[in-house]
């Protein structure tokens, strides 16, 4: 009991030092003229020995600007290390100090990934947190993903992991993938996978593909109306449709094509109930491309290393401009998470995808045609002998 009291007293002193360094205090003068310093009120200090975390709960003094807390988050990192999480709004805040840090590299392991996504209908693997726990979610519940990051940040590897995991965990009859590879460098390994309907690179071809998706959206919408159901999964068995995932890498290159952008906007607006989902990625987030309609419907954002605060703000992943480790990203879904993405090499991805490879398109005939064999009569045999 005494040991716990001493520990909490010391921990309280460390937080007050951080408040002082961050300028989060006020000076008050007493009637006698003496001056004293008032810091935010610390309500609770909780040590979790199982998860190896120390959690502070505190409230700001009236008149303190909440924006200053986020601005001075770097001060808390200087005092307590990089492995912290600071959450709160207006007055009440929770500061969590982690004894362990997020892994700097996370090899893609099929068993662990399968287990992480197993509770979900359309499981999306994200990565591991600083406690070594996998983070995953259901695309049906949190539809449409935006992934952004500079070259070498880990964005492409994350796309590879997400798509490979979907293929490993869903049957071709349950899921169909439509891939747009504007850089012509990312999706070639998926070209012959049974789930994959196409891998396209030109704006013309992607536009044609999206027009087909638009037609499918209309048909599914008509079906839900005819059968008076709220979701495509509630249709009668004979009218069920597979889930469709449209994944376009570097879709900012399509920004000048109004038709494509209009269809993508419609897809992210109504696709959830119709079983059609979008995964969009870009290196350089652009506010003009990510207009308010698209951004509002991309329910999950993954921000890998970005150039500056402006880009982080566009993607809605604060702090991603400060990331220093490849494969590390900030995810914004229902909360903010700092995660390390699984590292899946192209070589290993090919090995995992190999059981799903099929021949696409008509098989070219390589065997020369042979004349039909006719039934020989005794007369034919006689003539052959004579001749």
ROGURO-655256 format. One line per 2 residues: for each residue x, y negated, z of N, C-alpha, C. Coordinates in steps of 0.05 Angstrom, whole numbers, plus 5000, padded with zeros to 4 digits. Atoms other than C-alpha are relative to their C-alpha. Layout:
X,Y,Z,X,Y,Z,X,Y,Z  ...
//
This chain:
5017,5024,5000,5000,5000,5000,5017,4975,5000  4982,5023,4998,5056,4952,5020,5016,4998,4974
4984,5000,5025,5096,4973,4958,4983,4988,4978  5018,5011,5021,5036,4958,4913,4996,4970,5003
5003,5029,4994,5027,4890,4947,5024,4985,4990  4975,5013,5008,5100,4872,4936,5003,5000,4970
4999,4999,5029,5096,4895,4864,4983,4979,4987  5019,5019,5011,5035,4853,4849,5009,4971,5005
4990,5026,4994,5066,4793,4884,5022,4992,4981  4978,5006,5019,5127,4798,4840,4989,4996,4972
5012,5002,5026,5084,4809,4778,4986,4973,4997  5014,5026,5001,5043,4747,4795,5020,4978,4996
4979,5020,5003,5107,4707,4802,5011,4998,4972  4990,4999,5028,5130,4729,4732,4980,4986,4982
5020,5013,5017,5064,4706,4701,5000,4970,5005  4999,5029,4995,5068,4639,4736,5024,4987,4987
4976,5010,5015,5138,4630,4707,4993,4996,4971  5008,5002,5028,5108,4643,4638,4981,4976,4996
5018,5023,5002,5052,4592,4651,5017,4974,5001  4984,5024,4998,5105,4541,4671,5015,4994,4974
4985,5003,5025,5147,4553,4609,4982,4992,4977  5019,5006,5021,5085,4548,4565,4986,4973,5004
5013,5026,4995,5063,4483,4597,4971,5003,5007  5028,4995,4992,4998,4515,4621,4996,4995,5030
5004,5008,4972,4989,4477,4686,4991,4971,5001  5007,5028,4996,4964,4412,4715,5011,4990,5026
4990,5012,4975,4991,4364,4767,4978,4986,5014  5020,5014,4984,4947,4340,4823,5015,4986,5023
4989,5015,4977,4963,4287,4875,4980,5001,5023  5017,5000,4977,4935,4295,4945,4996,4972,5011
5005,5027,4988,4909,4237,4987,5025,4990,5014  4976,5008,4987,4974,4236,5023,5023,4992,4981
4980,5008,5020,5011,4224,4958,5018,5022,4990  4983,4977,5009,5044,4292,4952,4988,5012,4974
5009,4989,5026,5040,4325,4883,5002,5031,5001  4999,4971,5002,5024,4398,4872,4992,5009,4972
5004,4989,5026,5022,4441,4810,4979,5022,5001  5022,4980,5002,4959,4482,4792,5002,5015,4974
4998,4983,5023,4964,4541,4745,4973,5014,4994  5025,4985,5005,4909,4582,4711,4996,5021,5022
5006,4982,4978,4874,4627,4762,5004,5029,4991  4995,4971,5006,4899,4699,4763,4980,5016,5017
5021,4985,4986,4840,4744,4780,5008,5029,5006  4994,4971,4996,4869,4814,4773,5027,5007,4987
4975,4988,5010,4935,4850,4764,4997,5030,5003  5005,4971,5000,4926,4923,4744,5023,5015,4987
4979,4983,5011,4981,4974,4735,4988,5027,4993  5010,4974,5010,4961,5034,4692,5024,5019,4996
4976,4983,5001,5013,5088,4706,4998,5021,4978  5004,4980,5021,4982,5137,4656,5008,4989,4973
4994,5013,5026,4984,5090,4596,5024,4982,5000  4976,5016,4997,5044,5053,4623,4996,4971,4991
5006,5028,5006,5013,4984,4619,4995,4984,5025  5006,5019,4978,5008,4923,4664,4981,4979,4988
5020,5017,5012,4946,4882,4653,4993,4977,5020  5008,5023,4985,4934,4811,4677,4973,4989,4990
5024,5014,5008,4866,4777,4677,5001,4972,5013  4998,5028,4989,4866,4701,4684,4980,4982,4985
5017,5020,5013,4823,4640,4669,5014,4974,5000  4988,5027,5002,4844,4572,4645,4986,4980,5018
5012,5021,4985,4831,4510,4685,4982,4983,4982  5017,5017,5016,4775,4465,4661,5016,4977,4988
4986,5021,5014,4801,4417,4610,5024,5010,4984  4978,4989,5015,4855,4464,4584,4991,5009,4973
5007,4993,5027,4855,4475,4509,5006,5029,4994  4995,4972,5006,4846,4549,4490,5020,5004,4977
4982,4998,5023,4884,4536,4426,5030,5001,5009  4973,5001,4990,4946,4522,4467,5010,5028,5009
4992,4973,4992,4945,4594,4493,5011,5016,4976  4991,4986,5024,4950,4623,4423,5026,4988,4989
4975,5014,5010,5002,4571,4403,5024,5009,5016  4977,4994,4982,5045,4590,4463,5003,5030,5005
4998,4971,4997,5037,4666,4454,5030,5009,4999  4971,4992,5002,5111,4668,4435,5014,4997,5027
4987,5003,4973,5128,4644,4506,4995,5025,5016  5006,4975,4985,5093,4705,4536,5018,5023,4989
4983,4980,5011,5133,4748,4488,5029,4996,5009  4973,5006,4990,5197,4714,4510,5004,5010,5029
4998,4991,4972,5181,4730,4583,4996,5029,5004  5007,4972,4994,5151,4799,4577,5008,5020,4978
4992,4983,5022,5179,4826,4511,4979,5000,4977  5017,5000,5023,5148,4838,4443,4975,5017,5003
5022,4982,4998,5102,4893,4465,4978,4990,5019  5022,5011,4984,5044,4851,4491,4976,4996,4983
5025,5007,5014,4972,4837,4473,4986,4978,5016  5014,5022,4987,4938,4771,4490,4973,4996,4987
5027,5002,5011,4863,4770,4482,4983,4983,5018  5018,5017,4985,4810,4721,4503,4988,4978,4983
5014,5021,5015,4767,4662,4484,4990,4980,5020  5010,5023,4985,4751,4594,4514,5014,4998,5028
4988,5002,4974,4770,4608,4587,5014,5026,5010  4990,4976,4988,4780,4681,4605,5019,5015,4980
4980,4986,5016,4842,4719,4579,5010,5025,5014  4988,4975,4990,4872,4788,4586,5027,5003,4986
4973,4996,5010,4947,4796,4578,5009,5028,5008  4992,4973,4995,4970,4868,4571,5030,5003,4992
4971,4994,5005,5044,4887,4577,5004,5030,4997  4996,4972,5006,5064,4953,4546,5028,5008,5006
4974,4991,4994,5122,4993,4573,5013,5013,4975  4990,4988,5025,5129,5029,4506,4994,4981,4977
5003,5018,5024,5135,4996,4438,4990,5016,4977  5010,4987,5024,5104,5012,4371,5024,5012,4985
4977,4987,5014,5148,5062,4333,5008,4985,4975  4990,5015,5023,5192,5031,4279,4996,5015,4974
5006,4984,5024,5179,5089,4231,4982,5023,5009  5020,4980,4993,5122,5138,4230,4997,5019,4976
5002,4981,5022,5131,5199,4184,4971,5010,4998  5027,4990,5005,5065,5222,4153,4999,5030,5006
5003,4971,4993,5046,5288,4187,4971,5008,4997  5027,4992,5008,4985,5323,4159,4983,5007,5024
5016,4990,4977,4963,5356,4224,4989,4977,5016  5008,5022,4983,4962,5292,4264,4980,4982,4986
5018,5017,5016,4929,5252,4208,4972,5013,4998  5025,4986,5002,4875,5305,4198,4984,4998,5026
5013,5001,4974,4859,5305,4272,4989,4972,5005  5009,5028,4995,4855,5229,4274,4975,4992,4984
5022,5008,5017,4805,5224,4217,4976,5020,5002  5021,4978,4999,4765,5288,4234,4973,4991,5011
5027,5008,4990,4710,5252,4274,4983,4984,4980  5013,5019,5017,4692,5209,4214,4991,5013,4973
5010,4989,5026,4652,5222,4150,5019,4993,4978  4981,5009,5020,4700,5181,4107,5023,4986,5015
4979,5010,4982,4761,5174,4151,5022,4986,4986  4978,5016,5010,4812,5120,4138,5022,5000,5021
4977,5000,4982,4880,5131,4170,5013,4972,5000  4987,5027,4998,4912,5066,4195,5029,5003,5009
4973,4997,4990,4972,5082,4238,5000,5006,5029  4998,4995,4972,4997,5089,4309,5004,4973,5015
4996,5024,4984,4993,5037,4364,5024,5004,5019  4976,4999,4983,5046,5022,4417,4998,5022,5021
5003,4978,4981,5018,5078,4461,5003,5027,4986  4996,4975,5015,5032,5129,4406,4974,5013,4992
5026,4989,5008,4958,5138,4391,4993,4992,4972  5009,5006,5027,4931,5144,4320,4975,4982,5001
5023,5017,5004,4882,5091,4298,4988,5007,4973  5014,4994,5024,4830,5110,4246,4971,4990,5002
5028,5009,4999,4759,5089,4227,4985,5013,4977  5018,4989,5020,4699,5110,4185,4993,4978,4980
5005,5020,5021,4693,5073,4119,4969,4996,4997  5029,5003,5001,4617,5085,4123,4991,4979,5020
5007,5020,4979,4615,5042,4187,5014,4973,4996  4985,5025,5005,4668,4991,4168,5009,5000,4970
4995,4997,5029,4664,4987,4092,5018,4978,4989  4984,5019,5015,4713,4953,4046,5025,4990,5015
4975,5006,4987,4786,4940,4062,5017,4981,4983  4981,5018,5013,4834,4884,4045,5028,5006,5011
4972,4995,4992,4909,4901,4047,5018,4979,4987  4982,5020,5012,4961,4846,4038,5028,5003,5013
4973,4999,4990,5036,4844,4045,5020,4995,4978  4978,5006,5019,5101,4822,4012,5012,5026,4989
4986,4977,5010,5143,4869,3970,5018,5012,5022  4983,4987,4979,5176,4920,4016,4988,5000,5027
5012,5002,4973,5128,4907,4073,4987,5026,5009  5014,4975,4994,5095,4976,4070,4972,5002,4990
5027,5000,5010,5031,4957,4035,4995,5023,4981  5004,4979,5019,5040,5006,3978,5000,5028,5013
5000,4975,4985,5057,5063,4025,4974,5005,5014  5026,4997,4986,4994,5049,4064,4978,5008,4981
5020,4992,5020,4952,5053,4001,5003,5030,4993  4994,4972,5006,4986,5119,3985,4990,5019,5022
5009,4984,4977,4971,5146,4055,4970,5002,5001  5029,5000,4998,4898,5125,4054,4988,5017,4978
5011,4985,5022,4884,5154,3985,5006,5030,5003  4992,4972,4997,4922,5219,3999,4983,5013,5022
5016,4989,4978,4884,5228,4065,4971,5005,4991  5027,4996,5010,4817,5218,4031,4998,5025,4983
5000,4976,5018,4835,5271,3979,5003,5026,5016  4996,4976,4984,4859,5320,4032,4976,5008,5017
5022,4995,4981,4796,5313,4074,4972,5001,4988  5026,5000,5013,4740,5307,4023,5001,5017,4974
5001,4984,5025,4718,5354,3967,4995,4981,4976  5005,5016,5024,4716,5328,3895,4970,4995,4996
5029,5004,5003,4640,5337,3897,4989,4979,5019  5009,5019,4980,4636,5291,3957,5012,4972,4996
4986,5026,5003,4684,5235,3936,5012,4998,4972  4987,5007,5026,4705,5203,3870,5015,4974,5003
4982,5023,4998,4762,5154,3865,5004,4986,4973  4996,5016,5024,4768,5098,3813,5023,4981,5007
4976,5015,4993,4838,5067,3813,5008,4980,4979  4990,5021,5018,4861,5002,3783,5028,4993,5009
4972,5004,4993,4937,4995,3781,5011,4977,4983  4993,5024,5017,4950,4924,3755,5030,4998,4996
4970,5001,5003,5026,4931,3767,5011,5024,4985  4991,4975,5014,5029,4999,3733,5023,5014,5014
4978,4987,4986,5073,5026,3788,4992,5016,5024  5007,4988,4974,5032,5053,3846,4984,5026,4998
5020,4979,4999,4978,5103,3826,5005,5023,4980  4996,4980,5020,5010,5147,3773,5000,5029,5012
5000,4974,4988,5017,5205,3823,4972,5011,5004  5028,4991,4996,4941,5208,3829,4986,5006,4973
5013,4999,5026,4927,5210,3754,4986,5027,4994  5012,4974,5007,4913,5285,3749,4986,5014,5024
5014,4989,4977,4880,5294,3817,4970,5003,4994  5028,4994,5008,4810,5324,3812,4981,4978,5009
5018,5020,4989,4778,5270,3855,5001,4974,4983  4995,5026,5013,4806,5214,3812,4988,5000,4972
5014,5002,5026,4762,5193,3754,5016,4985,4979  4984,5015,5019,4811,5144,3723,5022,4985,5016
4979,5017,4990,4876,5106,3734,5005,4979,4978  4999,5020,5021,4873,5041,3695,5018,4976,5007
4981,5022,4994,4920,4982,3688,4992,4973,4986  5007,5025,5014,4892,4932,3637,4974,4989,5010
5024,5014,4991,4839,4881,3654,4976,5010,4984  5022,4991,5017,4798,4905,3595,4989,5027,5009
5009,4974,4991,4796,4977,3619,4988,4999,5028  5011,5003,4973,4784,4958,3692,4972,4987,4998
5026,5012,5004,4727,4914,3668,4979,5020,4991  5018,4979,5010,4696,4972,3630,4993,5019,5023
5005,4982,4977,4704,5016,3692,4980,4988,5019  5017,5013,4980,4671,4965,3737,4971,4996,4989
5027,5001,5011,4613,4957,3689,4985,5026,5004  5012,4973,4994,4601,5032,3698,4993,5002,5029
5006,5001,4972,4604,5022,3773,4975,4983,5006  5023,5018,4997,4554,4965,3767,4974,5016,4993
5024,4984,5008,4506,5012,3730,4993,5020,5021  5004,4981,4979,4516,5064,3784,4987,4987,5024
5012,5014,4977,4500,5013,3838,4970,4995,4995  5028,5005,5006,4436,4995,3802,4983,5025,5002
5015,4975,4999,4415,5068,3795,4996,5009,5029  5003,4992,4972,4429,5082,3869,4981,4982,5015
5018,5019,4988,4392,5020,3889,4971,5007,4993  5026,4992,5008,4332,5043,3849,4991,5025,5015
5007,4976,4986,4334,5111,3882,4992,4995,5029  5006,5006,4972,4335,5083,3952,4972,4986,5002
5026,5014,5001,4275,5040,3933,4977,5020,4995  5021,4981,5007,4236,5097,3901,4994,5018,5024
5005,4982,4978,4246,5143,3961,4998,4986,5027  5005,5017,4976,4240,5086,4011,5019,5008,5023
4980,4994,4980,4305,5101,4048,5020,4976,5002  4982,5022,4995,4356,5053,4077,5029,5006,4992
4973,4992,5006,4419,5092,4058,5000,5023,4980  4997,4979,5021,4442,5136,4000,5001,5028,5012
4998,4974,4987,4455,5193,4050,4972,5011,5008  5027,4991,4992,4380,5195,4067,4983,5009,4976
5014,4991,5024,4360,5213,3995,4995,5030,5002  5004,4971,5002,4331,5282,3981,5025,5014,4988
4975,4986,5007,4385,5334,3970,5005,5000,4970  4997,4998,5029,4373,5339,3895,5008,4972,4987
4993,5027,5011,4385,5263,3887,5025,4989,5014  4976,5010,4986,4447,5258,3931,5022,4993,4979
4977,5008,5017,4507,5223,3900,5026,5000,5017  4974,5000,4985,4581,5228,3919,5007,4972,5008
4989,5026,4993,4616,5171,3954,5019,4991,4978  4981,5011,5020,4654,5125,3906,5018,4980,5014
4981,5020,4989,4717,5087,3926,5015,4988,4977  4986,5015,5021,4743,5034,3879,5024,4986,5014
4975,5011,4988,4816,5017,3896,5015,4986,4978  4986,5016,5020,4850,4961,3858,5024,4987,5014
4976,5012,4989,4922,4943,3873,5007,4975,4984  4993,5026,5011,4943,4871,3861,4976,4989,4983
5024,5009,5014,4872,4852,3842,4999,4970,4994  4998,5028,5006,4892,4779,3843,5006,4994,4971
4993,5003,5028,4917,4790,3772,4975,5000,4983  5025,4999,5014,4844,4798,3752,4983,4975,5005
5016,5023,4991,4822,4731,3781,4987,4983,4978  5010,5016,5022,4812,4698,3713,4976,5013,4985
5022,4986,5013,4762,4750,3691,4975,4997,5018  5023,5006,4983,4696,4723,3718,4981,5025,5003
5018,4976,4999,4657,4787,3701,5010,5019,5021  4988,4982,4980,4705,4830,3742,4996,4990,5028
5002,5011,4973,4704,4783,3801,4970,5000,5009  5029,5000,4993,4627,4779,3799,4992,5028,5008
5008,4973,4993,4621,4855,3800,5012,5008,5027  4988,4993,4974,4671,4862,3857,4986,4986,5023
5015,5015,4979,4633,4809,3896,4974,5014,5006  5025,4985,4995,4568,4848,3886,5005,5026,5014
4993,4973,4989,4602,4914,3903,5004,4997,5030  4995,5003,4971,4627,4889,3971,4976,4990,5015
5024,5011,4987,4560,4855,3985,4980,5022,5005  5022,4981,4997,4514,4915,3974,5010,5029,5000
4990,4973,5003,4559,4976,3967,4997,5019,5024  5000,4984,4976,4557,5000,4039,4976,5020,5001
5023,4982,4998,4486,5028,4038,4997,5018,4976  5002,4984,5024,4496,5056,3968,5023,5019,4997
4978,4981,5000,4559,5095,3985,5022,4993,4981  4979,5009,5018,4605,5053,3942,5018,4980,5015
4982,5015,4983,4667,5023,3975,5024,4989,4984  4977,5013,5014,4725,4977,3955,5024,4999,5019
4974,5005,4986,4798,4977,3976,5016,4982,4981  4986,5020,5017,4832,4914,3949,5026,4993,5013
4974,5007,4989,4905,4897,3957,5013,4978,4983  4986,5022,5014,4950,4838,3940,5026,4993,5016
4975,5009,4987,5020,4812,3954,4997,4972,5011  5002,5028,4992,5004,4738,3957,4971,4992,5003
5029,5007,4997,4935,4723,3987,4995,4972,4989  5007,5025,5013,4900,4668,3949,4971,4993,5009
5027,5009,4990,4841,4629,3979,4980,4998,4978  5019,5002,5022,4811,4618,3911,4989,5027,4991
5009,4973,5007,4809,4692,3896,4983,5012,5022  5015,4989,4977,4786,4712,3966,4980,4978,5009
5020,5020,4993,4726,4666,3966,4984,5010,5024  5014,4994,4975,4679,4665,4026,4983,5025,4998
5018,4977,5003,4632,4718,3997,5015,5026,5002  4984,4976,4999,4685,4770,3985,5012,5004,5028
4987,4998,4975,4722,4755,4049,4981,5008,5023  5019,4994,4979,4660,4759,4092,4992,5030,5000
5009,4972,5003,4645,4830,4066,5023,5020,5001  4978,4982,4996,4715,4858,4071,5004,5003,5030
5002,4999,4971,4704,4883,4142,5026,5007,5014  4974,4993,4988,4775,4909,4153,5022,4987,4985
4977,5013,5013,4838,4869,4139,5025,5012,5012  4974,4991,4991,4909,4897,4143,5021,4981,4989
4980,5019,5008,4962,4844,4142,5028,5010,5006  4972,4993,4996,5033,4869,4132,5016,4974,5000
4984,5025,4999,5090,4819,4130,4991,4981,4978  5008,5021,5019,5064,4755,4098,5018,4976,5002
4980,5022,5003,5100,4692,4077,4997,4979,5022  5004,5021,4980,5069,4642,4126,4973,5002,5014
5025,5001,4984,5013,4624,4173,4975,4997,4982  5023,5005,5018,4968,4601,4116,4991,5027,4988
5008,4974,5011,4970,4670,4083,4988,5018,5021  5011,4983,4978,4958,4704,4150,4972,4991,5006
5027,5010,4995,4898,4659,4160,4980,5009,4979  5017,4992,5022,4870,4676,4091,4991,5029,5004
5006,4971,4997,4875,4751,4106,4986,5005,5027  5012,4998,4974,4850,4738,4177,5014,5020,5018
4983,4984,4983,4908,4774,4210,5022,4983,5013  4981,5018,4987,4941,4723,4256,5025,5015,5011
4975,4988,4990,5014,4739,4271,5014,5017,4979  4987,4983,5020,5028,4778,4207,5023,4986,4986
4977,5015,5011,5075,4723,4184,5025,5004,5016  4977,4997,4982,5120,4740,4243,5010,5029,5001
4993,4972,4999,5125,4815,4230,5028,5003,4988  4972,4996,5008,5197,4839,4223,5006,5029,4992
4995,4972,5006,5190,4914,4214,4983,5010,4976  5014,4989,5023,5172,4948,4149,4980,5022,5009
5021,4981,4992,5107,4987,4155,4983,4991,5024  5015,5011,4977,5083,4945,4214,4979,4981,4989
5021,5018,5010,5017,4908,4205,4981,4993,5022  5022,5008,4982,4962,4871,4241,4974,5007,4987
5026,4993,5011,4893,4900,4231,4978,4985,5015  5023,5014,4989,4831,4859,4241,4974,5015,4992
5026,4987,5006,4767,4900,4246,4981,4990,5021  5016,5011,4978,4725,4895,4309,5018,4985,5020
4980,5014,4983,4789,4873,4346,5026,4998,4983  4974,5002,5012,4861,4856,4329,5017,5023,5011
4982,4978,4992,4910,4915,4330,5027,4996,4986  4973,4999,5013,4985,4918,4317,5007,5029,4998
4996,4971,5006,5000,4985,4284,5024,5004,4982  4979,4991,5018,5055,5023,4249,4987,5019,4980
5013,4983,5020,5031,5053,4183,5016,5026,4996  4985,4975,5007,5048,5126,4166,5017,4996,4975
4982,5002,5022,5107,5131,4120,4999,5026,4983  5004,4977,5018,5089,5177,4062,5016,4995,4974
4984,5003,5024,5141,5185,4008,4985,5010,4975  5012,4990,5025,5122,5196,3935,5004,5030,4997
4994,4971,5002,5156,5264,3937,4981,5016,5017  5017,4984,4982,5116,5288,3997,4971,4997,4991
5027,5004,5010,5052,5258,3969,4994,5019,4977  5004,4982,5023,5061,5298,3905,4996,5029,5010
5003,4973,4989,5070,5362,3946,4972,5004,5012  5027,4998,4987,5006,5348,3985,4978,5000,4979
5021,5002,5020,4967,5331,3922,5000,5023,4980  4997,4979,5020,4991,5390,3881,4977,5019,4998
5023,4981,5002,4933,5437,3900,4975,4988,4987  5024,5013,5011,4884,5385,3873,5004,4991,4971
4993,5008,5028,4918,5375,3805,4984,5017,4980  5014,4985,5021,4876,5394,3745,5007,4986,4973
4996,5012,5026,4882,5382,3670,4978,4981,4994  5020,5020,5006,4846,5319,3650,4996,4997,4970
5005,5003,5029,4812,5311,3583,5001,5026,4985  4999,4975,5015,4808,5362,3527,5028,5011,4998
4974,4986,5001,4864,5413,3526,5007,5003,4970  4992,4998,5028,4903,5409,3461,5006,5029,4993
4996,4973,5009,4902,5473,3422,5028,5004,4989  4972,4996,5009,4973,5500,3413,5003,5026,4986
4998,4974,5013,4959,5571,3389,4988,4998,4972  5011,5002,5028,4951,5575,3312,4976,5019,4997
5023,4984,5004,4885,5601,3290,5007,5025,4984  4996,4975,5014,4884,5674,3267,4975,5007,4985
5024,4992,5015,4838,5702,3214,4983,5020,5016  5018,4982,4986,4777,5739,3239,5006,5029,4993
4994,4972,5005,4787,5814,3246,4974,5013,4991  5025,4987,5010,4736,5851,3203,5002,5031,5004
5001,4971,4996,4714,5922,3213,5008,5014,4974  4990,4987,5024,4752,5967,3164,4983,5025,4993
5015,4976,5010,4714,6018,3122,5019,5020,4988  4983,4980,5012,4741,6081,3092,5009,4991,4972
4993,5010,5026,4741,6046,3024,5023,4981,5002  4978,5019,4996,4786,5991,3051,5026,5014,5005
4975,4985,4994,4835,6041,3078,5010,5014,4975  4992,4987,5025,4835,6079,3012,5014,4980,4982
4989,5021,5018,4848,6015,2972,5028,4992,5010  4974,5008,4989,4905,5996,3019,5022,5020,4994
4981,4979,5005,4938,6063,3010,5008,5001,4971  4995,4999,5029,4931,6063,2935,5017,4976,4991
4985,5024,5009,4956,5992,2928,5027,4998,5014
//
